[in-house]
Amino acid sequence: MKPILDELEQRRAGARLGGGEKRIAAQHTRGKLTARERLELLLDTGSFEEFDTFVQHRCTDFGMDKAEKIPGDGVVTGWGTVNGRKVFVFAKDFTVFGGSLSEAHAAKITKIQDMALKVRAPIIGLFDAGGARIQEGVAALGGYGEVFKRNVLASGVIPQISVIMGPCAGGDVYSPAMTDFIFMVRDTSYMFVTGPEVVKTVTNESVTAEELGGAKVHTTKSSVADGAFENDVECLLQMRRLIDFLPACNQSGVPAWPSFDDGERLDPSLDTLVPEHPNKPYDMKELIAKVADEGDFFEIQGAFARNILTGFGRVEGRTVGFVANQPMVLAGVLDADASRKAARFVRFCDAFEIPIVTFVDVPGFLPGTAQEYGGLIKHGAKLLFAYSQATVPLVTVITRKAFGGAYDVMASKHIGGDVNYAWPTAQIAVMGAKGAVEIIFRADIDDPEKIAARTSEYEQRFLSPFVAAERGYIDEVITPRSTRKRIARALAMLASKKVEAPLKKHDNLPL
Ligand code: HXC
């Protein structure tokens, strides 16, 4: 038996070397880890079970029949655990044909995708690859098609996470684009459909890889990526943290971790969070931190459309999605980008049965030609649609302004909010006092005394939570300090919420 076992070990050692020591060293010189090193960091120690270690490509064109056949063919696949919870993984090996996708390489990925869907566990792809293997032609394109189809089949059933850890092009950006989350590593990862050289040839535009598709571009401009981290190690450790928030699948319910933070905890400092002056900003992140268990908040799209906050936290050990207007940026106004960002997050939460807690302080939708030409109507409608469609528990707290259409949109009672609270500082109205008085009392516009009296009258009547509370649109006006307790109780009560939507093939979200 010994020679047989020795041969197995020898073959395994060969496969583990991927494209060889020289290419591994080049990977390290660029500040990147290898595929296997990355998986070791992502998964619990010793939990990785590899599949298809010895798979090889079958291409014979362009000298591929003479090229060395490297076992594994540029991707390491299998499954393991993250803090004891099962996940499926594939990691592109840039040292083997630049991690490019061949027919055999694609079959390794689709095997993992099928398995993940069958056993209902999240799938995480680590990308560092140049797209379709050019030498394989249509066989590689077909392989991508198989991967894309499975991305879509699994969407809304199991969480799919893509981590971009090197230069990625073609299919290695389109497959991530169809998953739930994309994260990047700063300075070493790029995403583009076509690289700088092709751009130069086709459009004569000179652009660096960083300018075309670096982490900064995709987290602040294009919003393709949901976040970026300093290096491979930090990125993978943060992915472990993210996985802890996510359910295994759409029917598993959110994970319940032991909580050491009292759900009934009061926070008197919240009583003074909202400044006296109505136009003075304050940091809504502080409210999220004071409501979430141990202040732990995993932000999604933190660098894009910062006038709205989205991300995961926990209340009494169970995951919730937080959506909150951020008065620190553009006064928390809803614009096209903020609407799109929040809509996608709300839909993720709804698909995976994650309750949503919404904090509202919004002066309305942003006016202007730039917004209207940019399709504000359609993008704003996305958020309205997403909330209206959600069947997960929705708990809303209005802290200050809830003006105009934005009042309706931000998980109001009317579109499906289950428990809607307001702080005594809330102002729920069609618009602020100045604008309102100038429209409805236009005849008095030249009489400052009359205008002042009308403004004061409007402020007294409408800029409070009580008109809405009188109608039952607000379930209760609560003290700011009790916000966590109220939310925790509401979520506990709503845990058994069940809503049946009418049968349809699918909706027609305004895309
Ligand atoms: C075969 C590839 C390859 C590919 C890279 N390599 N991409 N081999 N097919 N697609 C190989 C290189 O030949 C090289 O081999 C090694 O990987 C490292 O590549 P370098 O170019 O030296 O690295 P770098 O300078 O870092 O540039 C990385 C890169 C660049 C930006 C990814 O290689 C590149 O632009 N590749 C082509 C990208 C592309 O256009 N792909 C097709 C997309 S079409 P050696 O032996 O020298 O180490 C597609 C269709 C899908 O994917 C459908 C979408 C809807």
Boltz pocket constraint, residues with backbone or C-beta under 6 A from the ligand:
constraints:
  - pocket:
      binder: B
      contacts: [[A, 94], [A, 95], [A, 96], [A, 97], [A, 98], [A, 99], [A, 100], [A, 129], [A, 130], [A, 131], [A, 132], [A, 133], [A, 134], [A, 135], [A, 141], [A, 144], [A, 167], [A, 168], [A, 169], [A, 170], [A, 171], [A, 172], [A, 174], [A, 193], [A, 194], [A, 195]]
      max_distance: 6.0
